[in-house]
Amino acid sequence: MQPDAGAWPRAIIHLDLDAFYASVEQLRRPELRGRPVIVGGVHDANGRVITTRGVVSAASYEARRFGVHSAMPLATAMRLCPQAAVVPVDFTAYREKSAQIFAIARAVTPLVEPLSLDEAYLDVTGSRLRFGEPQDIAARLRDEILATTELHASFGVATSKVVAKVASDLRKPRGFVVVPPGEEAAFLAPLPVRRLPGLGPAAERALEGLGITTLGQLAALPREVVQRRLGEHAGTSLWDRAQGVDGGEVSVPGRPKSVSREETFFHDVADRAVLAEQMRHLAADVGRRLRQGEWRGRTVTLKLRYSDFTTLSRQVSLPSPTDADVLIAGTGMRLLDACWTGDPVRLLGVGVSSLEDASQLDLFDASLQRDERLDHVLDQLRSRFGDRAVHRGAATAGLRDADFRGDDLRRLGGSDEGHADR
């Protein structure tokens, strides 16, 4: 079944190379193709195994038919499949191939989370306009990886990481499984509980004690029953994921979750003009760091602390990601106007989260393009003369008085909820 073209709230691909180490060895040594291959062990200069101590690092699918699998003691694997070619691990070769494959993936989306040399999550939600629907993107990757490296991979496509991983594992090798939005629970239901990532043997035995053998049966249990059996945290996590509910984001190595700046005043401030001036400086610093990292973000967050240490946080999601000083400062002040009581303020902060790679985004608004160019000029001037040497005036920073209340935030799709701590 093909999912509705507009139905994907989020699109995650799990890419898993098939028997990667063994496949690379078969590619490098044509005489090994079609033969059972075991990667592992200690070898002499002539390539002969000098000890069977250690474990199997990888096994070709030809070897797996004899019951050989990774992490198995090498001595056991050689007894099960004595005709297998046993070759040493060559991480240099595997890293080289892995780098080629991940470069192909990053040409489609910057949101790539490597799990190992042969496995990664890709968030292609923002790539659909350019490359098509998620299943088309996965097919493109499959074909390009094969054409470039001669290696096969399995793909799972879903709205969450957990379902995408289960899908890619389901029909290996050369698997290609798409789980349309809304069908996650039905897809998982008939599968054995061991298919769920993170559900180990101890949890499986505990669930068997309740007569639970499939993910559908697990999802049908009351959450409290699972929590009592497996513990509150593990029980909640497994119960949610058994229903296909997984909000985990694709995490790009080295990318922060947010960029923020806050400052505590030497004297408490109750003057809006002073707060607006400080907001401009904070937003300029946040914007500069976003531009340095080549990121833009969709969510702007205000942090406000009163003189009695009561702390409030407000946030709003923008229609499109930004790194613009004017938009960050203006949104921060609108959030301030929506919640500030007028009491003296001890600390003011602003941050931007839900970051995306700026090189993958297009700016169509001419005024935003103009603001972006000005921001870059200001960055250069500040780096030369100091952070406070030059800044926008209040009019250009979008900080004029406005009637902007909580209802306006809700119309923008933001949150008017906060927390207070003492």
RAKAHU-V107521 format. One record per residue. PSI is psi as a letter, one per 30 degrees, with the letter a starting at -180 (999 if undefined). OMEGA is omega in whole degrees, -180 to 180 (none if undefined). Layout:
BEGIN
psi->PSI omega->OMEGA
psi->PSI omega->OMEGA
END
This chain:
BEGIN
psi->k omega->178
psi->k omega->179
psi->l omega->175
psi->k omega->-174
psi->f omega->-178
psi->g omega->-169
psi->f omega->-172
psi->j omega->175
psi->f omega->177
psi->k omega->-176
psi->j omega->-178
psi->k omega->174
psi->k omega->170
psi->j omega->-179
psi->k omega->-177
psi->j omega->-180
psi->k omega->-174
psi->j omega->178
psi->h omega->-165
psi->e omega->-177
psi->e omega->-179
psi->e omega->180
psi->e omega->176
psi->e omega->179
psi->e omega->178
psi->e omega->178
psi->e omega->-179
psi->f omega->-175
psi->j omega->-175
psi->f omega->-179
psi->f omega->-179
psi->f omega->-177
psi->k omega->-179
psi->f omega->-180
psi->l omega->174
psi->k omega->-178
psi->k omega->175
psi->k omega->179
psi->k omega->179
psi->a omega->178
psi->l omega->177
psi->k omega->-174
psi->l omega->175
psi->a omega->-176
psi->f omega->180
psi->g omega->177
psi->g omega->179
psi->k omega->178
psi->k omega->-179
psi->f omega->174
psi->k omega->179
psi->g omega->175
psi->l omega->-178
psi->a omega->-175
psi->l omega->178
psi->k omega->176
psi->e omega->178
psi->l omega->178
psi->k omega->176
psi->l omega->-180
psi->f omega->175
psi->e omega->178
psi->e omega->-179
psi->f omega->179
psi->f omega->179
psi->g omega->178
psi->g omega->179
psi->k omega->177
psi->l omega->-179
psi->l omega->-179
psi->f omega->175
psi->k omega->174
psi->k omega->-177
psi->e omega->180
psi->e omega->178
psi->e omega->-180
psi->e omega->-178
psi->f omega->174
psi->e omega->-180
psi->e omega->-176
psi->i omega->-176
psi->f omega->-180
psi->f omega->-177
psi->k omega->170
psi->k omega->-180
psi->j omega->-175
psi->l omega->-179
psi->l omega->176
psi->k omega->178
psi->i omega->-175
psi->f omega->178
psi->e omega->179
psi->e omega->-178
psi->e omega->179
psi->e omega->179
psi->e omega->178
psi->e omega->179
psi->e omega->180
psi->e omega->177
psi->e omega->-176
psi->e omega->180
psi->f omega->174
psi->e omega->176
psi->e omega->180
psi->e omega->-177
psi->f omega->174
psi->f omega->179
psi->e omega->180
psi->k omega->174
psi->f omega->-176
psi->i omega->-179
psi->k omega->179
psi->j omega->178
psi->k omega->175
psi->f omega->178
psi->a omega->179
psi->f omega->-173
psi->g omega->-173
psi->k omega->-180
psi->l omega->168
psi->k omega->175
psi->k omega->172
psi->j omega->-177
psi->g omega->180
psi->e omega->-177
psi->g omega->-178
psi->f omega->-172
psi->e omega->-178
psi->e omega->-177
psi->e omega->-170
psi->f omega->180
psi->a omega->-175
psi->l omega->-174
psi->e omega->-180
psi->e omega->176
psi->e omega->178
psi->e omega->179
psi->e omega->179
psi->e omega->177
psi->e omega->179
psi->e omega->179
psi->e omega->-176
psi->e omega->-178
psi->e omega->177
psi->e omega->-180
psi->e omega->-178
psi->e omega->-175
psi->e omega->-172
psi->f omega->-176
psi->g omega->179
psi->k omega->179
psi->l omega->179
psi->l omega->174
psi->k omega->-175
psi->k omega->170
psi->k omega->-179
psi->k omega->-177
psi->a omega->179
psi->f omega->-179
psi->l omega->-179
psi->e omega->-174
psi->e omega->-179
psi->e omega->178
psi->e omega->-180
psi->e omega->177
psi->e omega->-178
psi->e omega->-178
psi->f omega->-179
psi->f omega->-166
psi->e omega->-173
psi->h omega->178
psi->k omega->-2
psi->l omega->178
psi->h omega->180
psi->l omega->177
psi->j omega->-174
psi->k omega->178
psi->k omega->177
psi->j omega->-176
psi->l omega->177
psi->k omega->180
psi->f omega->-178
psi->g omega->-176
psi->e omega->-177
psi->e omega->180
psi->e omega->178
psi->e omega->-176
psi->e omega->-168
psi->e omega->-176
psi->f omega->-174
psi->k omega->177
psi->l omega->-175
psi->f omega->-178
psi->f omega->179
psi->f omega->-176
psi->k omega->178
psi->k omega->178
psi->f omega->178
psi->j omega->-174
psi->l omega->-178
psi->e omega->-179
psi->e omega->178
psi->e omega->178
psi->e omega->179
psi->e omega->179
psi->e omega->180
psi->e omega->177
psi->e omega->176
psi->f omega->176
psi->g omega->-178
psi->g omega->-177
psi->j omega->179
psi->f omega->-179
psi->l omega->179
psi->e omega->176
psi->e omega->177
psi->e omega->178
psi->e omega->-179
psi->f omega->-178
psi->f omega->179
psi->k omega->170
psi->k omega->-178
psi->e omega->-176
psi->e omega->179
psi->e omega->180
psi->e omega->179
psi->e omega->179
psi->e omega->-176
psi->e omega->-172
psi->f omega->-174
psi->l omega->-173
psi->e omega->-175
psi->e omega->-179
psi->e omega->-180
psi->e omega->179
psi->e omega->-178
psi->e omega->-178
psi->e omega->179
psi->e omega->178
psi->e omega->-175
psi->f omega->175
psi->f omega->177
psi->g omega->179
psi->g omega->-179
psi->j omega->-178
psi->j omega->-179
psi->g omega->-178
psi->k omega->-179
psi->l omega->171
psi->k omega->-173
psi->j omega->-179
psi->k omega->-180
psi->k omega->176
psi->f omega->180
psi->k omega->177
psi->l omega->175
psi->f omega->-180
psi->l omega->173
psi->k omega->-176
psi->l omega->177
psi->k omega->177
psi->l omega->-180
psi->k omega->175
psi->k omega->-178
psi->k omega->176
psi->e omega->172
psi->k omega->178
psi->k omega->-173
psi->k omega->176
psi->g omega->-178
psi->j omega->-177
psi->e omega->-179
psi->e omega->178
psi->e omega->178
psi->e omega->179
psi->e omega->177
psi->e omega->179
psi->e omega->178
psi->e omega->178
psi->e omega->180
psi->e omega->179
psi->e omega->-179
psi->e omega->179
psi->e omega->179
psi->e omega->178
psi->e omega->180
psi->e omega->-180
psi->e omega->-179
psi->e omega->174
psi->e omega->-178
psi->e omega->177
psi->e omega->179
psi->f omega->-176
psi->h omega->177
psi->l omega->166
psi->l omega->-177
psi->l omega->-177
psi->f omega->-173
psi->k omega->177
psi->k omega->-178
psi->k omega->175
psi->k omega->172
psi->k omega->-175
psi->k omega->178
psi->k omega->-180
psi->l omega->-177
psi->f omega->178
psi->g omega->177
psi->g omega->170
psi->k omega->-175
psi->k omega->179
psi->k omega->174
psi->k omega->177
psi->k omega->179
psi->l omega->178
psi->k omega->177
psi->k omega->-178
psi->l omega->179
psi->f omega->179
psi->l omega->-178
psi->l omega->-176
psi->l omega->166
psi->g omega->-173
psi->k omega->178
psi->e omega->-174
psi->e omega->-178
psi->e omega->178
psi->e omega->-179
psi->e omega->-179
psi->e omega->179
psi->e omega->178
psi->e omega->180
psi->e omega->177
psi->e omega->175
psi->e omega->178
psi->e omega->-179
psi->f omega->-178
psi->f omega->-174
psi->f omega->-175
psi->k omega->-180
psi->f omega->-174
psi->f omega->178
psi->l omega->-179
psi->k omega->-177
psi->k omega->179
psi->e omega->-176
psi->k omega->176
psi->k omega->179
psi->l omega->176
psi->k omega->-180
psi->l omega->178
psi->k omega->-180
psi->a omega->-172
psi->h omega->-172
psi->k omega->176
psi->l omega->-179
psi->k omega->-175
psi->f omega->-177
psi->f omega->180
psi->f omega->-174
psi->k omega->179
psi->k omega->174
psi->j omega->-179
psi->f omega->-177
psi->k omega->-176
psi->e omega->-180
psi->e omega->177
psi->e omega->176
psi->e omega->180
psi->e omega->178
psi->e omega->-180
psi->e omega->178
psi->e omega->179
psi->e omega->179
psi->e omega->-180
psi->e omega->176
psi->e omega->180
psi->e omega->177
psi->e omega->-179
psi->e omega->180
psi->e omega->-179
psi->e omega->179
psi->f omega->-179
psi->e omega->-172
psi->f omega->180
psi->l omega->-174
psi->e omega->-175
psi->g omega->-177
psi->e omega->-177
psi->k omega->177
psi->l omega->178
psi->l omega->170
psi->l omega->-177
psi->e omega->-177
psi->e omega->-179
psi->f omega->180
psi->g omega->176
psi->h omega->-175
psi->g omega->177
psi->l omega->179
psi->k omega->179
psi->l omega->175
psi->j omega->-173
psi->j omega->-174
psi->a omega->-179
psi->e omega->179
psi->e omega->178
psi->e omega->178
psi->e omega->-179
psi->e omega->177
psi->e omega->177
psi->f omega->-178
psi->g omega->-178
psi->a omega->-179
psi->k omega->176
psi->g omega->180
psi->l omega->178
psi->a omega->175
psi->l omega->178
psi->k omega->173
psi->l omega->-176
psi->999 omega->none
END
